[in-house]
Amino acid sequence: MLSTRVHGMIDYLVGVLLIVAPYALGFADGTAAQFVPVLLGVFVIVYSLVTQYELSILKLIPISVHLILDAGGGLLLIASPWLFHFADVVWLPHVVVGIVDIGVVLLTQRRRLSPQMRTGS
């Protein structure tokens, strides 16, 4: 299981990756292929900054809501090449990151561990 702290680190990394990927991988063409990951990356960073976990600034939304947003974003990424009709140009990065995003959701603990549980006492 991934701790919420590790999940937070992954969130910020994925957010930046989503923003940079279209430029780094050559599909920054002003279409949905570019804008879906960029906008989703910004959204991931914003809601990560307000999630009730260790790496946020404002602890407003519960981790359970955050995980639902992550899963929804992963599903959107997976479907977006066909939903927005750019699969003939690029689809693999969207699908791979979407699958990884859903995998991270499935592996993340749903609540923070108490100090006693972390030490095993």
PyMOL commands that set and color helices and strands:
alter all, ss='L'
color gray80, all
select helices_A, chain A and resi 4-24+32-49+63-83+92-107+115-119
alter helices_A, ss='H'
color red, helices_A
deselect
rebuild
show_as cartoon
